[in-house]
Amino acid sequence: MTYKGFQLPPLITGTLIQRYKRFLADIKLETGEKVTAHCPNSGSMKGCAIPGSQVWLSESDNPKRKYKYTWELIKVPGTMIGINTLLPNKLVKQSIENGLIQELSGYSRVKAEVKTSTHTRLDLLLENEDSQKCYVEIKNCTLVEEGMAMFPDAVTTRGQKHLEELEHLVSMGHRGVIFYLIQRMDARAFKPADMIDKVYAQKLKKAVKNGVEIITRDTRINTQVIKLRNALPVYLEG
């Protein structure tokens, strides 16, 4: 069966009132009821949390959860945006396993959440039959301005360490990849957000110079499924 992308659970629509404390959002449902939902995104969500926007929530029946709703999607002028930062890892892993990412084809084993040093884990380890290794770190990108997708949307020392770790692994003879998944449909190109995190941008340029690869994909999003779409050109300068 052909892989059709990451299948979203049944969603409930509403209107965003506000996002606050990073992990919470107040939503007015179509019924008029006001609820507080979990926001599975620790970034600044610049341009992705506009009050009054239409949003979609999933609902959990787990009685142990404090908030039964999870914010999944938002519609802003020109595009829908995937909010959930847990989704990119699942989508990329499933797409690799189904042979849909040409740059990461030829690997027979895919392992998630791999410890590579005392204090560092990377998202994926790919291995082929000759035990050649490819380490992949996946980043969720939702910041787009004038068609340019940018990462990060807030200073990320953790992201900086991931770049250093990939660079180190490449120096040891392995393959290292930073994968930027753009969870929206209005980007034409990608660049590091040096105006937000200059150190990250510098470390990315250094890592690429020393053999770390960049892979980008934007997505096609609707209320049933999110799937990979196109590779975007990357601009590391300017």
C-alpha positions as CSV (number, residue, x, y, z in Angstrom):
1,M,0.0,0.0,0.0
2,T,1.3,3.4,-1.0
3,Y,2.2,5.6,2.0
4,K,0.0,8.7,2.0
5,G,1.5,10.7,4.8
6,F,0.9,11.1,8.5
7,Q,-2.7,10.5,9.3
8,L,-4.2,13.0,11.7
9,P,-6.8,11.9,14.3
10,P,-10.3,13.3,14.0
11,L,-10.1,17.1,14.6
12,I,-12.4,19.6,16.2
13,T,-12.4,23.2,14.8
14,G,-12.4,26.4,16.8
15,T,-10.9,29.9,17.0
16,L,-7.7,30.8,18.8
17,I,-8.2,33.2,21.7
18,Q,-4.6,33.3,23.0
19,R,-1.5,31.1,23.4
20,Y,0.4,31.5,26.7
21,K,2.9,29.9,29.0
22,R,4.4,28.2,25.9
23,F,2.3,25.1,26.3
24,L,-1.2,26.4,26.7
25,A,-3.8,27.9,24.4
26,D,-7.3,29.1,25.0
27,I,-9.7,28.1,22.1
28,K,-13.3,29.0,21.5
29,L,-15.0,25.9,19.9
30,E,-17.7,26.1,17.2
31,T,-20.2,25.3,19.9
32,G,-19.3,28.5,21.8
33,E,-17.5,26.6,24.6
34,K,-14.1,27.9,25.6
35,V,-11.5,25.3,26.4
36,T,-7.8,25.2,27.3
37,A,-5.7,23.0,25.0
38,H,-2.1,21.7,25.2
39,C,0.2,23.4,22.8
40,P,2.8,20.9,21.7
41,N,5.3,23.5,20.5
42,S,8.0,25.1,22.7
43,G,9.2,27.7,20.2
44,S,8.1,31.3,19.9
45,M,5.6,30.3,17.2
46,K,6.2,33.7,15.6
47,G,3.5,34.3,13.0
48,C,1.7,31.1,14.0
49,A,-0.4,32.1,17.0
50,I,-2.5,34.9,15.7
51,P,-5.6,35.4,17.9
52,G,-8.8,35.1,15.9
53,S,-7.4,32.4,13.6
54,Q,-9.1,29.2,12.8
55,V,-7.5,26.2,14.6
56,W,-8.0,22.5,14.8
57,L,-7.7,20.3,17.9
58,S,-7.4,16.6,18.6
59,E,-9.2,15.1,21.6
60,S,-7.8,12.5,24.0
61,D,-9.9,10.1,26.1
62,N,-7.1,9.5,28.5
63,P,-8.5,10.4,31.9
64,K,-5.0,11.1,33.3
65,R,-4.5,14.0,31.0
66,K,-5.0,17.5,32.5
67,Y,-5.9,18.9,29.2
68,K,-7.9,16.6,26.9
69,Y,-7.4,18.8,23.8
70,T,-4.2,19.2,21.8
71,W,-3.7,22.0,19.3
72,E,-2.7,20.5,15.9
73,L,-3.3,23.0,13.1
74,I,-3.8,26.7,12.5
75,K,-4.9,28.6,9.4
76,V,-3.2,31.9,8.7
77,P,-3.4,34.1,5.5
78,G,-2.1,31.9,2.7
79,T,-1.6,28.6,4.4
80,M,-2.3,26.0,7.0
81,I,0.4,25.3,9.6
82,G,1.2,22.2,11.6
83,I,1.7,23.1,15.2
84,N,2.6,19.7,16.7
85,T,6.4,19.4,17.0
86,L,6.1,15.7,17.6
87,L,4.8,15.1,14.1
88,P,7.9,15.8,12.0
89,N,9.9,13.0,13.5
90,K,7.2,10.5,12.8
91,L,6.5,11.8,9.3
92,V,10.1,11.8,8.2
93,K,10.8,8.3,9.7
94,Q,7.7,6.9,8.0
95,S,8.7,8.6,4.7
96,I,12.2,7.1,4.8
97,E,10.9,3.7,5.6
98,N,8.6,4.0,2.6
99,G,11.4,5.1,0.3
100,L,10.0,8.6,-0.3
101,I,13.1,10.6,0.5
102,Q,15.6,10.0,-2.3
103,E,18.6,11.6,-0.4
104,L,18.0,9.0,2.4
105,S,17.4,5.9,0.4
106,G,19.4,2.7,0.5
107,Y,19.2,2.1,4.3
108,S,17.7,-1.1,5.6
109,R,17.5,-0.1,9.3
110,V,16.0,3.0,10.8
111,K,16.3,3.6,14.6
112,A,14.7,6.5,16.4
113,E,16.1,8.5,19.4
114,V,19.8,7.4,19.3
115,K,22.2,8.4,22.0
116,T,25.4,9.6,20.4
117,S,27.3,11.0,23.4
118,T,26.8,11.4,27.1
119,H,24.4,14.3,26.8
120,T,23.2,14.1,23.2
121,R,20.5,12.2,21.4
122,L,19.8,12.5,17.7
123,D,16.5,11.8,16.1
124,L,17.4,9.0,13.6
125,L,20.1,6.5,12.9
126,L,20.0,4.9,9.4
127,E,22.2,1.9,8.6
128,N,22.7,-0.1,5.4
129,E,23.8,-3.7,5.0
130,D,27.4,-2.7,5.1
131,S,26.8,-1.1,8.6
132,Q,27.4,2.4,7.2
133,K,25.7,4.9,9.4
134,C,23.8,8.1,8.7
135,Y,22.7,10.3,11.6
136,V,19.7,12.6,11.0
137,E,18.4,15.4,13.2
138,I,15.0,16.7,12.3
139,K,13.9,20.3,12.9
140,N,10.3,21.6,12.8
141,C,10.2,24.9,10.9
142,T,7.1,27.1,11.0
143,L,8.6,30.6,10.6
144,V,8.1,31.9,7.1
145,E,8.4,35.5,6.0
146,E,7.9,36.7,2.4
147,G,8.3,33.1,1.2
148,M,11.5,32.4,3.1
149,A,11.4,29.6,5.7
150,M,13.7,30.2,8.6
151,F,15.0,28.2,11.6
152,P,15.1,28.7,14.5
153,D,12.2,30.9,15.7
154,A,13.9,31.4,19.1
155,V,17.5,31.0,20.4
156,T,18.3,27.3,20.7
157,T,21.4,26.2,22.5
158,R,20.1,22.6,22.1
159,G,20.0,23.0,18.4
160,Q,23.5,24.4,18.4
161,K,24.7,21.3,20.2
162,H,23.0,19.1,17.6
163,L,24.9,20.8,14.9
164,E,28.2,20.3,16.7
165,E,27.4,16.6,17.3
166,L,26.6,16.0,13.6
167,E,29.8,17.7,12.7
168,H,31.7,15.5,15.1
169,L,30.1,12.3,13.7
170,V,31.0,13.4,10.1
171,S,34.6,13.8,11.2
172,M,34.5,10.2,12.4
173,G,33.5,9.0,8.9
174,H,29.7,8.8,9.3
175,R,27.1,10.7,7.4
176,G,25.4,13.6,9.2
177,V,22.1,15.2,8.0
178,I,20.1,18.1,9.4
179,F,16.6,17.8,8.1
180,Y,14.3,20.9,8.1
181,L,10.7,20.0,7.8
182,I,8.6,23.1,6.9
183,Q,5.1,22.5,8.4
184,R,3.3,24.9,6.1
185,M,2.7,25.4,2.4
186,D,3.9,29.0,1.5
187,A,7.7,28.7,1.6
188,R,9.8,29.0,-1.5
189,A,13.3,28.7,0.0
190,F,15.1,28.1,3.3
191,K,17.8,30.0,5.3
192,P,19.0,30.0,8.9
193,A,17.3,32.7,11.0
194,D,20.5,34.6,11.8
195,M,18.5,37.7,13.0
196,I,17.1,35.4,15.8
197,D,20.0,33.1,16.6
198,K,23.2,34.3,15.0
199,V,25.3,31.6,16.8
200,Y,23.1,28.9,15.3
201,A,23.4,30.3,11.8
202,Q,27.2,30.5,12.2
203,K,27.4,26.9,13.5
204,L,25.1,25.7,10.6
205,K,27.4,27.3,8.0
206,K,30.5,25.7,9.7
207,A,28.8,22.3,10.0
208,V,27.9,22.3,6.3
209,K,31.5,23.4,5.4
210,N,32.7,20.4,7.3
211,G,30.4,17.9,5.6
212,V,27.0,18.0,7.3
213,E,24.2,17.8,4.8
214,I,21.0,19.9,4.7
215,I,17.8,18.3,3.5
216,T,14.6,20.4,3.3
217,R,11.0,19.5,2.6
218,D,7.8,21.5,2.7
219,T,4.5,19.8,3.3
220,R,1.0,19.5,2.0
221,I,-1.5,19.9,4.9
222,N,-5.2,19.3,5.3
223,T,-7.3,18.3,8.2
224,Q,-6.8,14.6,7.5
225,V,-3.1,14.2,6.6
226,I,0.2,15.9,6.5
227,K,2.7,14.7,3.9
228,L,6.1,15.6,2.4
229,R,6.1,17.7,-0.7
230,N,9.1,19.5,-2.2
231,A,12.7,20.1,-1.5
232,L,13.4,23.8,-1.1
233,P,16.6,25.7,-2.2
234,V,18.9,26.6,0.7
235,Y,20.6,30.0,1.2
236,L,23.3,30.1,3.9
237,E,24.5,33.5,3.1
238,G,22.5,36.8,3.2
